[in-house]
């Protein structure tokens, strides 16, 4: 397909020219908005305290350890780690951690430098810090925090507050509560401006920190999170994030220590008990040997005793396991009412039960941690709660199964022990009694060794090791502020006025219900627009009709050419009407007649608007005999034709008002006088009433060769033109054409007319 590059280039140029011409007349508006916007941007940049973005990166490790089958299945779940990361994100933003940070940095008592137009935080420029004994006593207000000025005398080491001196590093009763002034550990440079401090309730400070802080994972599958914070003081923001991460690691470490302490306490208690029992048995054996004189046992007795001892140890081990199972069952069943730490699983070799207990404990720890920071209906919290409820029945079922198995084993072992004890009855009484004491001693000794081993294993398991999280990047501020940013602020301030100006201009014109453009007329009717006439100011209207106005003369010559008036004997009888009063119908009629007469044509102007004879008034013929006198009486035609001050131009006034003007227009004398005038003049210009008021124009149109409908810019409603076209009333006028009148100057301080075909139709300098 052939593509015309030349036409495409011209189309682009015309579009660009159209856009420029549309808005260029409003350049003062754009200039004003630009100056206003740039001034506002400059003031904002100068008087707004810069805000910096601080970032820290933290690696949160998976708390689960081991490689057994169950954990291996969990590791295959891509979202298991994500859930943990999301929980830790909530913990990092928890009020409990932030409260500790606020208290340690004394953020509830911020100090400021008071400048001429703004205040700056004095986190590093104030030589002192302010600490309250109980920050929660600060009254929460809804407005701006109170400014409390003070002065620090470094030589004397005192603070002057409301006329009183307070030495530093001591608690004082002040009008604002019990407080202490200490040297600022972050002090770098002395402020030259007056200082003041404010007291803000810690809850409000925490709220502000939470608004400024954001914790996000690097990606969905990663356990690395970025912590973002915005602050006016970079060093303060860095310190807040570093303290927050430190408190987070400290809380995690404390939880692990709590579990280790509970387990060690359990083992120490059992060791002390078993050790005491072992000492008591040794004393009994020693006393028995001394009393009975027993030195050794027979080999048969030793064999029987060895078997009985083996069974007794196994029975003791089973009893211990049953005791542990009882403790586990009590823990699981009473967990909803009582807190505590999961009991020890010493002696139990069931990996599934151990895993379920660890999973229950980890879920409960996460539940308690999130419960303090989130709402009860939080999806994550509800998910953890459901997981806990699913774990408990599994633990109880496992405990019951193991208890049944252990009790069955215990019955078998007890029966075997009884059989061997009966065999021992054949051994001499003293020897049997000594063997019984040694057997009990051996059992206690084995139990003591077992507990010692478990204590060492516990100590090694919970010894200080690598933390659950690792700081990848410490908190660090960007070099350039994120707000305000000149590279965005000033370009935005430059672009915004143009967008706003275009919106104002376009909105003003698009929301108008009046005819503004020739395209508006053409959108509602197929009636051709023959010409456009510029707006005449009040000063120029006083010269009406404007005989010597070159602009009007040129425009009316264009009207005559476009409408074919210069074609000989084609259009001699020309009617002008309008839709509404005030659209300039009489003005156009008079000036058209004057300009045709100026070209040497013999013209007669007939004023048929008898209800509003504005044309007759303007030519000074209002009280003279007119057309109604001719139609209603025997007045001669020559008597109503009056000369004017304009060469070649005559006027027939409207005549007196008779109240039956429409009826008179149906009189045959109207056609007769028009034929007489047609023989004497080159053009007959007839000024008729608006068609929306009376039907006179439709009657008169039948006698005419051409009809002009005057539409006034920014005056004639769009819906009126639409209604006339839809009702076919325009087609009832003889060869009607539209004159677009009163086109006003577009823009501000403009010297161009521009509401014609588009936005700046053929501008003419005036």
KATASUL-V903503 format. One record per helix or strand. SS is the DSSP state (~ for helix, > for strand). FROM is the first residue (numbers start at 1). TO is the last residue. If there is no record, write none. Layout:
ss=SS from=FROM to=TO
ss=SS from=FROM to=TO
This chain:
ss=~ from=5 to=24
ss=~ from=27 to=47
ss=> from=51 to=60
ss=~ from=69 to=76
ss=~ from=80 to=92
ss=~ from=95 to=105
ss=~ from=107 to=109
ss=> from=111 to=114
ss=> from=119 to=121
ss=> from=128 to=132
ss=~ from=135 to=137
ss=> from=148 to=153
ss=> from=158 to=161
ss=> from=164 to=167
ss=> from=171 to=174
ss=> from=177 to=183
ss=> from=194 to=197
ss=~ from=202 to=212
ss=> from=213 to=217
ss=> from=224 to=231
ss=~ from=234 to=292
ss=~ from=299 to=333
ss=~ from=351 to=371
ss=~ from=379 to=424
ss=~ from=429 to=461
ss=> from=469 to=477
ss=> from=483 to=483
ss=~ from=486 to=510
ss=> from=514 to=514
ss=~ from=518 to=524
ss=> from=529 to=534
ss=~ from=538 to=541
ss=~ from=550 to=562
ss=> from=573 to=578
ss=~ from=585 to=598
ss=> from=603 to=607
ss=~ from=614 to=618
ss=> from=626 to=626
ss=~ from=627 to=632
ss=~ from=637 to=640
ss=> from=642 to=643
ss=> from=649 to=653
ss=~ from=661 to=665
ss=~ from=668 to=680
ss=> from=683 to=687
ss=~ from=696 to=701
ss=> from=706 to=712
ss=> from=717 to=717
ss=~ from=718 to=726
ss=~ from=730 to=732
ss=> from=736 to=743
ss=> from=745 to=745
ss=> from=753 to=753
